[in-house]
């Protein structure tokens, strides 16, 4: 009896030891994101346990603009960033303190994400379409941001000078929305999730979608060299995101029609996850589903074009290109 008791105790100790070992094997990671559908695969991977299944304990840290995420990734406040490209991000990457490791959201026709919005007064005065933005005061988050670049592409498309647009950097999405509502700017570039409340309240007018006017690679996954030194962590995180990328694409994006996702038995669970993390009702999420490549690919050629444009404008340092900032071991090029 004593021998059996000892065996039982030994077995219990072994089981406890195994549990402790497994707990110690779990890798922790902090991801910096915005509360936008452009980060939908991150939310899906978190909520459906894909990170956990990969042996990761992930904490999501939310920001109100893209550039602070790049800074936080560099400083170590977060381990990974998932957000839009900005001049600041590129400058950090050009110095070698950030590397791009995967693609995320894209501006693409038929997938509403970032829009051009006019104030009521400016709309009444003739600002009716995106090409009318020349000579107007336009709010963006920051100089060299994705919104700024979108304006540059628009200027190139319609043949007006970007210098003719009065860029008003307001540091955050909420500030830009408030300025538009308060009529202190003529227009703003905003994600539809931010602008919809304004439109519902009659505080802004819709002019068009960036994706319909000038498609481009908007967002990416990136990390610091210190994080990249932990190859197991990076591989596990990208594997979980890849699973979520594919599910998001095949279930929601593939079902979209005229820029709207249907609410049905297949899509509703994922739409509810996106709604949870973006603080929006499902009925609004359906018209706010950003395009993400199903394989997490990055449009490297477009990234290179972005860098060159920003360098020509004086927003990004010279001396580097897309190849210099990409972690080739991880990036799937489009």
N, C-alpha and C positions, 0 to 999 in steps of 0.2 A: 504493500500500500504506500509505504514511504517512497519507494522507488518510482511508483507511478505518479505520485504527487510531485516528485522532483522533475520527472519528465514533463509533466503538465506545466510546471512553473518555467522550465527551460524553454518549452515551446512558446509560452506566452511572452517571455523575454525576447525570444527570437522574432516573434511577430511584431512586437513593439519596436525592436531595433530596425526591422525592415521598414516600418512606417516612418520612423525618424529619418532613415536614409532617403526614403522617397521624398519626404518633406524638404530635406536639405538639397535634393536634386532640382527642386523647383527654382526657376530663375525669375527674378523680378525685373520688371521694365516699366518705365513711365513714358507715355506717349502724349505729345502735345498736339492738340487738334482744335478746330473750330466747331461750333455746333451747327454744321452745315451738311447737307446731303452729299457734298463732295467727299466727305469722310465716311460714307455709308458702310463700306466694307469693314472699317475699323469697328464700328458699332455692332455690326453683325458678328464679327469674330469674338468680340467681348461678350455679347449677350447670349450667344449660342454656345459658348464654352470652347470655341476653337483654340483660343490662346491657352486656356486651361488644359485642354487635351494635349497640347503640344509641350506641356510642362512649364508653362509661363504663368506668373502672377502679374497681371497687367493693371496699372493704374492710369486712367485717362485724366489728363489735366487740360482744362478748357481755357482758351484765349479769345480775345475780341478782335484780333487782327493777325495777319500772317507773319509779318516781320518779327514780332516778339517770340514766336515759336522757334524761328531760326536761332535767335540769340540764346534762348533757353536751352536749346539742344547743344549749342557750343559751350555754354557755361556748365552744363551738367545738371541743370534743373530738371531736364527731361532727357531720356535716353534716345528717343526717336521723335522726329517731327513728321507730321502728315499735313501738308497745307500747300498753298499756291506758291509758285516761284515769285520772288521779288528781287530787286536789285541788291538789297541787303543780304539776302540769302546767297546770291551769286558771289558777292564780294567776300563773304565768309568762306564759301567753298573755294574761291580763287586763292585764298590764303592757306588753304589746306586744312582748315579746322572743321569742315563739313564735307560729306560725300553723299551723293544721290545714290540710293540703292534700289529704287523701284518707281514705277509710274503710279499715278492715282487718277484724279479727275481730268477730263478734257472738255474744252468747249467744242461742241459738235452740233450741227444742225439737227433740230428735232428733240433736243434734250435741254429744256430750260434750266439755266443756272444763274448766270450773272446777266442783269438787264440794264438798259439805259432808261432812266426815269427823269421826268421833267417836273418842276414845281408848277403849281396851278397857274401862277401869273405868267411864267415863261411860256407855258403851253398856249395860253390865251393870246400871247403876243406873237405866236408863230412857230414855236419850237415843237414840231410835230413828228420828226423822224430823227434817227441818229445822225444822219449827214448834216442836220441843222445845228450841230453842236459847235461849229466854228464860231469863235467870238463870244462864247458863253462862259459863265463861271460854273465849273464842274467840280463837284466834291468827289474826292477819292480818300482812301485811308491814308496812304503815304506816297511821297514822291518815289517813283521807281517800283511801285506795287504792281500787282497783276492788273489792277484797274487802270493804272497809268499806261501800261503796255497795251492794253486793249484799246485805249484811246489813240495810241500811236498807230496801231494797225488800222483803225477806222479812218484816221487822217490820210494814211497812205492809200486806202481803198477809194476814198472820195476826192482825193487831190487837194485837200486843204492843209495848211501848216499847223502842226501841233502847237507851235508857238503862239498861234492865234487863239488857242483855248486857254482860258485862265484857270489853271489847275489849283484847286483849294484842298491841301492835305489836312485832314481832320483827325487822323490817328486811329480812329476806330469806326466800325460799321454803325454803331449807335449814334455817334456824333454826326456822321454823314447823313443819316436818316433824319436826325433832328434839324440839321441845317436845311435840308430839302423841304421839310414840313414848315419850317419857320421862314421860308422864302429868302434866306440869306445867300443861297446859291440858285442858279437856274436849273441845274441838273445834277444827277449823281449816278455813279455806277454802284449797284447794290445787288447782292444775291436776292432772289425772289423771296426767300424765307424772311428777309429783313424788310423788303419793300411791300410785301402783301398787306401787312397791317396798315401801312400808310395809304395804300390804294383803297382798302376796305373802308377807311375813315375819310376818304375823299381828300387826302393830303398830298397826292402825287399822281402823275399820269405816266402810263407805260409807253415807251417809244420803240423798243425792240430788244432782241436777244443778242448778246455777244456771239454766241455759238452760231447763230444764223448769219451774222455779218462777217465774222473773222474767226473761224475755227483755229484752235491751238491747244498745245499741251499745257494745261493749267497747273496741275498739282503733282506732287511726288512724295515719296518716302525718303527720308534722309537721316543720317546719323553722324556722330563725331568719330574721329579715329579711335578714341578710347573705347567707345561702344563697339566699333567694328573689330577691335582686337578680340572680342568674345564671339568667335565665329559660330559657336553653338547657339548663342542667344539670337544672333541675327538670322541664322538659317531657320530656327524655330518660328520666329516672328513672321518672316516672309512666307513661310509655308502656311501658317494659319491665315494670313492675309490673302494668299493665293486661293485658298479654299473659299473664303468669303467673297473675293472678287468674282469668281466663277458663279457662285450661287446668286449673287446680286444681279449679275448680267443675265443669266439664263432664266431667272424667275421674274425679275421686275423689268429690266431694260428690254428684254426680248418681247415683252407683252405690251410695251408702250405704243400708243397710237395718238398722233397729233400732239405729242408732248405730254401726254397724261397716261399714268399707269392705272390699270383697272384694279378694283378692289374685289378679290375673289378668294377662294379657299387657299390657293397657292401663294398669292402675293401678300395677303393681309398680315401674316405673321412677321414678315420682313418689314413691311411698311410700318407696323406698330413699333418695331425696334427703332427704326429711323426716327419716328415721331417721338419716341421716348427720349432720345439723345439730342434732338434738335428743338425740343419743347414746342412742337407743333402738333395740331390734330392731324390724324391720318388723312382727312379730306383735303388738307393743304399739301401734305407730303406728296400726294399722287402727281401733282403738277410741278414737282421740284426734285426730280430724280436725275442727278448729274451722271453723265456718261463716264464709265470706267472700263478700260480694256479688260476682257475676261481673263487674260493671262498676266495682267499687271505690267504690260509692256510700256516702255517709255519711248516717245517720239524724239529720238536723239537729234535728228536733223532740225526739228523745230526748236529744241532747247538751244542748239547752237545759234539759230537765228535770233532767239531772244537775247542771248548774251551779246551778240554783235550789235543788235539794236540799242541795247542799254549802254554799251560801251560808246557807240556813236553819239548818244544823247548826253554822255558824261555822267550817267548814273551808276555805271559799273566800272571798276578798274580795268585797265587793259592788261594784256599779257597772258590770258588764259582762254580756253575754249571749252566746249562741252566734254571733250575727252579727258580734260584735266580734272573735272569735278565728279566724274562718274566712277563708282566702284564696279569695275567690269566683271568681277567675280559674281555679282548678284544681279545686275541690270539685264533685263531682257529687252533688247532694242527692237523698235518697230521699223 
